[in-house]
Amino acid sequence: MRDLARIAAQPDVLVPAVRAALDGTGPAILPVDPAAAAFEVPDRVPLPVAVVVRTSGTSGEPKAVAVSARALLASAAATGSALGGPGAWVLALPGHYIAGLQVVVRAIAAGGEPLPIPPGPFTAEGFARTVLALPPDRRRYPALVPTQLHRLVAAAEAGDHEVRAAIHALDAVLVGGGRLADDLADRADAVGVPVRRTYGASETAGGCVYDGVPLAGVEVRLRDGEAQLSGPMLAEGYLGQPERTAAAFLDEPGRRWYRTGDAGDWDGERLSITGRLDDVVVTGGEKVSLGLVERAVQAIPGLRDALVVRAADPEWGEVPVVIATTAVDLAAVRGAVAATLGRAAAPRRVVVVEAIPLLASGKPDRRALAALAASRVPR
């Protein structure tokens, strides 16, 4: 067993604590967000554990994911290989989430430390200044969520010369933490952002599939439509929750698998995620994937940032509901979705909000969105 220390997720505290947790000279750590509610964890953890990460809880109860130094470093090495070599990293994500934490690990593994963006809300200008302060003789990388990428692209499109210079100085931009809309990906490509789409979870020590291709050492399979992942980057499990661990991690002879809960397609070379298995609603007796509906909605002009959630309905049982920041004609949305996915998939309502509620990680707050949809159920 080893001690577990709660630490502030701010960079000046996080970086030395991660370094000590990785090399064994310090305790295992739980980076915490000071604004978050208290989260009970034990004072000591099994010896392999180096870091405990609280999941974001976008669609369920938060969990304490226990990750070993071996898993973190294996992930960092595979990332370096996939990107063409180690480099200098910009820390633009919160350190209490796995994506931000892995930026710290990758920088340490490359023999340095990450350079954090200015404190406060993410701005394209502050990000650009940080990028341009990195050593020019090293490869330069950040990890971003789609919301941050959108702000960066918008600034570049508006003609911000410093932002454009920073974009052209980057060797790769990892984008994860949610589905990257095709329209945003196209706009990013047009201004020169070298985007690499990542897929993974806290349970896989961060992204382990880039642009649909598994990183070195990672294996993918489908079981009953569910994408499952295996490799040296898998977490140890959930602290104090053996039953939950056993349900999510499958121990098989010679190999261990993580059940992602995501539906996907796998052709032996490339993985495509189509949505959450639990994001299937039964409406009027037909099963509908909310992930596919969301993609269809985001393809409609003016709705690239719209999201789709479930809501109870007195007539249909459950229905897809669009959450958007702009008013839109429901009939037009229903017609566009029905044309590609069938009438059952057509959203029954549109809820217009001033802004999409987000978690601290930058991901959409799906539970808040579901509550908004539920509050507009017709009587």
Secondary structure, 3 states (H helix, E strand, C coil): CEEEEEEECCHHHHHHHHHHHHHCCCCEEEEECCCCCCCCCCCEECCCEEEEEECCCCCCCCCEEEEEHHHHHHHHHHHHHHHCCCCEEEECCCCCCHHHHHHHHHHHHCCCCCEECCCCCCCHHHHHHHHHCCCCCCCEEEEECHHHHHHHHHHHHCCCHHHHHHHHHCCCEEECCCCCCHHHHHHHHHCCCCEEEEEEEHHHCEEEEECCEECCCCEEEEECCEEEEECCCCCCEECCCHHHHHHHEEEECCEEEEEEEEEEEECCCCEEEEEEHHHEEEECCEEEEHHHHHHHHHCCCCCCCCEEEEEEECCCEEEEEEEECCCCCHHHHHHHHHHHHCHHHCCCEEEECCCCCECCCCCECHHHHHHHHHHCCCC
